[in-house]
Amino acid sequence: MFINSYDDYFQEKYGFFRPVVKSEMEKYLNCGILRNGFIRIRCPECKEEYLLPFSCKDRCLCPSCTAKRSVLFADFIANEVIEPVPHRHLVFSLPKIIRPYFKFDRKLVMMLSRCAYESVKEICQTLFEKPVMPGMIIAVQTFSDNLGWHPHLHALMTDGVFDENGKFYPLQHISLSYIKGVFEQEVLIGLRMKELISEETIKLIKSWQHTGFHVHHETRISAGDTTRIEKVASYLIRSPISLERLSYNDQNANVTYQGKRDVYNFHPLTFLAQVSLHIANIEIS
């Protein structure tokens, strides 16, 4: 019913129906069902056994599989990727006026990570006056508290830079306003080059006291604090949906989602359309 009614009721607001939405939803519906396959687990000592159904291994829709992926990702980042140096957790946000461009053209989302990294790299190279490089892991999240379209970036970055010989130089101070300014410029130029916005729109945005671009410093992590690194890393790729917040009312046939402050009610098909926004186009193994 959802797929058949999508073009008539949801395409204008949520964009055209992407094939990946159908495949990801079907995988989620088949997740954890014994008739779709399972393995038998048996203890060689006590002989107790149970059946473990196959999971869908979905990376953005299934809360259970995403939670497992998040834990494995966090362990990999903390123990095999990052160097034992201080880190920061930064969040990059966009103004509402340009968010729809990234909803209707998902390839643009990839541009945001590059813009965020370039903004940090520029300030670092300006501070040290040589070609140094910060380390960064960036994840794009597209959901808000009510599951609406809100593209923003979470970045785990080194609180310092590396030179060409791998020597680390800690940052004594970093200007978030400078990073925001460069990030803003990079994003607006990128959209202008693709002819999605005009020079007039850029001037309008820059004329506002608060442009809507924002860079927020969430936390600083000491060198060697693997627990905090794992916590931030797992947050980077968290699922947009929390099953603990989700409920269904049989009497009025409404889906209820508990936000941090407010409660949101959806028609079931509208809820599916809302969730489909956050299914990424690119499949990552």
N, C-alpha and C positions, 0 to 999 in steps of 0.2 A: 504493500500500500504506500509506503514512504517513497519508494523509487518512482512508482507510477504517478504520484501526485506532485513530485518535486518541481518539475518544470512549471506547473501552473501556480503553485503556491509559494515556492521558496527561491526560485532561481534569481529573481530580481534583487532580493535582499542578501542571499548567501552566495551568489555566483552560480555558474553552470555546474551541473552534477559531474564530479570528477570520478573516473573509473576506480581510482584507488579507494574511494569511500565505500563502494559496494564490496570490494574484495576484503577490506579491513573489517567491515561490519560482519561479513559472513564468517571470517576467521574467529571473531570474538564470539559469535553465537555458537560456534562449534567447540569452543574452548572448554576443556575439563569434562567432556561428556564421554562416558565409558564406551558407548557404541562406536565412537569415532577412533577408537584405538587406546591401548593402555599397556603398561608394563606391570608385571607381577613382582613385588618386592617381598623377599622372604629372609628372615633372620636365620642364619645357619646354626645358631645355638639353641634358641627357644622354639624354632620352627614356626613362629608366628608370621603371618603373611597378610598383605593387603594389595589392592589394585590401585595404581596411580595413573589416572587418565592423562593423555597427551595434552599439552597446553598449546595455545595458538602462537605464542612467541611474538605477539603483536607489540609494537613499540610506542603506540600513542593512544589507543582506544581502550585496551584491556587493562584495568587498574592492577590486577594480580600479576600479569606478565610484566608490566611496566615496573612494578615495584621490585620484582626480582632482578630485572635488567638494571634498575637504578642501584641496587646493592652491589651487583657485580661491577658495574661501571665505577662506582665510588671506590671500591677496593683496588681496582686496576689503576685508577688515577693516583690514589694516595700512595700505593706501594711500588708502582712500576713507571709512572710517567713523570711526576713532578720532582724537582730537586728540593732538598731539605733547606729551603730558604723561606723568609716571611712571604705571606700572600695577602691579597685583598679580594673582597667580594664586591663587585660593582654591578649596578643595574642601570641600563640605558632605556629611556622611555621616549615615545614619539607623540607629537600633537595629534589630536583627533582628526584634524582636517586632512591629513595625508594617510591615515591608517587604511582607508578603503583601497588605496592603490595596491597594497600588499595582500589584501584579501582576494582581489580579482586577478592578480598576476603573481602567482606563488614564486616565480623565479626571482622576483624582486627581494624576497625575504633573505636570500643568500647574500644580497648586497649589504644588508645591515651589519652582518658580522665583519665584513671587510671594513666598513666605515668605522665601526667601534674600535677595531684593532689599529687602524691607521691613526685615529685620534689619540690613542694612548702612546703609540710609537712616536708620533710627532713631538709630543710634549717631553718624552723621555730623551729623545735625541737633542732637543733644544736645551734641556737642563744639563746634559753631560757634554754637549758640543762635540759629539763624535758618533759614529755609526753603531750605537748600541741597540740591543733588541730586548723588549720585555717578553716574558712568557705569558700566554693567555689561552684559556679554554673558554669558548663562548657558546652558549646555547640560546636559541631563540624560542621564547614561549609566546603563544598567541592568545592565551585565555585570561580573562579577568575573573573576579570572584563570582560573577553571575554567569560564567561561561561565555560572555560576549567576546567580540573580536578586539583584542588589545595586544598587538605585537610589541614585545619588549625583549631585552636581552639581559641575561645573567652571565657575568664574566668572572672567572677565577683567574686572577693575574698575579704575577710575582710582584712583591713590594720592592722592586728594584729591577736592574737590567743586567744583561750579559754582554760582554764584549766579544770580539771575534775569536778570542782565545778561550772563551768559556768562563772568564772571571766574572764574579757577581759583584755588583755595586748596589748597595741598598739605597732606597729613596728616603730622603729626609722629609720631603714635603711634596705633595702632588696637588695641583690646582684642578679641582673638579669643574670649576667654571670654564677653565681653558679647554679641558677635554670636551665639555658640552659644546663649546663654541665650534671646535673643529668637527665634532660629530655632526652637529647641525649643518655645517657647511657642506660636509661630505655627502650627507643624505640628500639635501636639497639640490646640489649639483648633479648627483646621480639621477634624480627624478627629472631634472631639467634636460639632461642629455638624452633621456629617453622620451622627451617631449610630452611628459605627463603633466607637468606644471609649467606655468609661464613665469617670466621675470616679475610680472606684477604680483603673482601669488607669493613669490619669494619675498618681495618687498613688503607685502602685507603681513606675512608671518613675522618677519624681522621687526616690524613696527610695533608689534604687541609687547607689552611690558613682560609678559610671561609667554614665551613662544610655544610652550608645550613640550619642547625638548628638555630632557632632564637626565643628569647623571648623579646617581645616589650611591654613597659609600655605605654598604650594609655592615661589613665587619672587617677587622684585621685579624689575621691568623699568624701566630708565632711560628718560627721555624721548627719543624719536627712535630707539630701538633696534628698528627694523623687523624685523630678523632674529629676535629673541626673540619679538616680537609674533606673527609668522607661525608660529613653532614652537608657541606656546601655542594660537593660533587653530585651527591644523590638528588639534591634539590634541583640541580640543573636540568635533569631529564625526567622530572616527576610527571605523573599522569595528570591531565586536565580534570579528571573526574575522581572524586572520592566517594566510594560506595557507602561510607559511613554517613555522608551527608545526603545521600539519595534515598528517596522513598516514593512509593506509588499509592495514590488514594483511589481505591476501587469505587467509592461512592460517586465521586465527581470526575473520575477518569483523568486525574491530573498527576503530573510528575512534579514532585517537590524537591527543591535543592536548597540545602541550608548553607548560606554564605557565612562569612565571618561575622557579619552584623545583621543582614537581612535574610528573609526567606523568599525564594523565587519559585513561582508556579508556572508550569509549562503544559501546553497540550502535548501529548506524547509525540506526535509527528514533529512539532516545533522543537521539542527537546532533541530529537534525533538530528534535525537540521542544525541546531545550535552546536551540538557535539561534533558534527561532521566538519565544521569549520576548522577544527584543530587536528584533523588528520593530515599529516604531512604528505607531500607529493613524492618525496625521495625515500626509497626503501633503504634502510641501513641494517646490515646484518649484525 
